[in-house]
């Protein structure tokens, strides 16, 4: 049985709330279990009225995102996400 333990916590800056976090495996590592990848999440800054897409390191849970990108329109926090690796994405392209 795999050990389940808390390794960290990401606190957003004041005035910022997050939506549903999703794990995205590091490119080329889709077949590996564990924490080798990223936590991606939509953020809403209700002070600045601005949405961003943030990418955090899943191994370290650093408070500083690897990258945070502005979204030109408001993205609702209820927007659900699913990470598809390249192999799964290519399978989707072949569906009728």
N, C-alpha and C positions, 0 to 999 in steps of 0.2 A: 504494500500500500504506500502511495506517495505521501510524503510529509507535507502538510499544509501549514504554512506559517506566514505571518505578516512581515514583509521586508521593508516596508516604507509607506509613506503617505504623501500625497501631493496636495498642498494647500494653495488655493488660488488667491491672487491679490484681492484686497478689499474692492467690493463692487463687481466682482466677477463670479459667475456661477457656471457649472459645467453640465453637459448632457450625459449621454450614455458613453462610458469609456469602452473602447474596443481594442483587443490585442491584435497587432499586425506583426507576423513573423518577419525577421530580417530577411532581405532578399536572398534567395538561394538556400534558405534554411527552412523551407516549408514543411519538411518531413521530421524536424527536430522538435521534441516536446520541451517544455520549460519556458524560460523567460528571455530567450535570445530574440529580442524584437522590440517593439514599440507599443506604447499605449497612445491611441489617437482619440481625440475628443473635440467636440464643438464647444466653444466657450461663448458666453454672452456677458459683455461688460455693460451693465445697466446704468452706469454713470455716464459713459461715453456713447451709449446706444450703438455698440459695435459688436459684430460677430467675428470670431476668429476660429481657425482650425489649428489646434496645437498637437504636437508630436513629442511625447516624453519617452525617455529611455526606460524600458521595462525592467532592466537589471538593477539600475541604481535608484529609480524613482526620484531622480533629482528634481528639485523645485523649479529649475530652469528648463524650459522646453528645449529640445534639440532644434526645433524650428516652430515658429508660430506665424501663420499666414492670415492676412486680413481677407475677409469675405465681403464683397461689395454690397451684398444685401443681407438682411437679417435672416439667419438660419435658425428655425425653431429648435429648442432643446429637445423636443419630442421626436425629432428626426432620427430614425433608427438607422444603424449602419451595419454592414457586414463586410468583413475584409476577405477579399478573394486574392489568393496568390496567383502568379502568372499562369501556372498549369491549369488551375480551375477556371481562370478567365478565358484561356484558349478553348477549353471544353465548351464554355457558354457560347462562344462564337460559332461552334459547329452544330449547335442545335437547330432543328428545322424552324 
